[in-house]
Amino acid sequence: PFLVPDAQGRVVTGVMDLLVETEAGWWVFDHKSDETDDLAGRFAEYLPQLQAYADAVRQALPGKPVLGVGVNWVVRGEVMLTNLVTSKT
């Protein structure tokens, strides 16, 4: 769980499902059980939530960059990632 202020001074709260630390930096993941044929579209809907989590990690753990965010589509057994360093999905 986390509680951090955003750039507008609002308090953002949430619960990250998975935070992975690598030598190079952090990865933030959320587990989703949605059943959809449009994973890319649904991923785009969750991206603001994931970016808020990434911002929280940057504030709380400034020693390493947040490399990216991802969704683990539990029902499908697939993972989608966005690399925040190069901004590629």
Residue pairs with C-beta under 8 A, 6 or more apart in sequence:
1 13
1 14
1 15
2 12
2 13
2 14
2 15
2 16
2 53
2 56
2 60
3 11
3 12
3 13
4 11
4 12
4 55
4 56
4 59
4 60
5 11
5 12
6 12
6 52
6 55
12 52
12 55
12 56
14 49
14 52
14 53
14 56
16 28
16 29
16 30
16 53
16 56
16 57
17 29
17 30
17 31
17 72
18 28
18 29
18 30
18 31
18 72
19 26
19 27
19 28
19 29
19 57
20 26
20 27
20 28
20 29
21 64
22 67
24 64
24 65
24 67
25 64
25 65
25 66
25 67
25 85
26 54
26 57
26 61
26 64
26 65
26 66
26 67
27 66
27 67
27 68
27 69
27 70
27 81
28 50
28 53
28 54
28 57
28 66
28 68
28 69
28 70
29 69
29 70
29 71
29 72
29 79
30 46
30 49
30 50
30 53
30 69
30 70
30 71
30 72
31 71
31 72
31 74
32 42
32 46
32 71
32 72
32 73
32 74
33 74
33 75
34 42
34 73
34 75
35 75
36 42
39 73
39 76
39 78
39 80
40 80
40 89
43 71
43 80
43 82
43 89
46 71
47 69
47 82
50 69
50 70
50 71
50 82
51 69
53 69
54 66
54 69
54 84
57 66
58 65
58 66
65 84
65 85
66 84
67 83
67 84
67 85
68 81
68 82
68 83
68 84
68 85
69 81
69 82
69 84
70 79
70 80
70 81
70 82
71 79
71 80
72 78
72 79
73 79
73 80
80 89
81 89
82 88
82 89
83 89
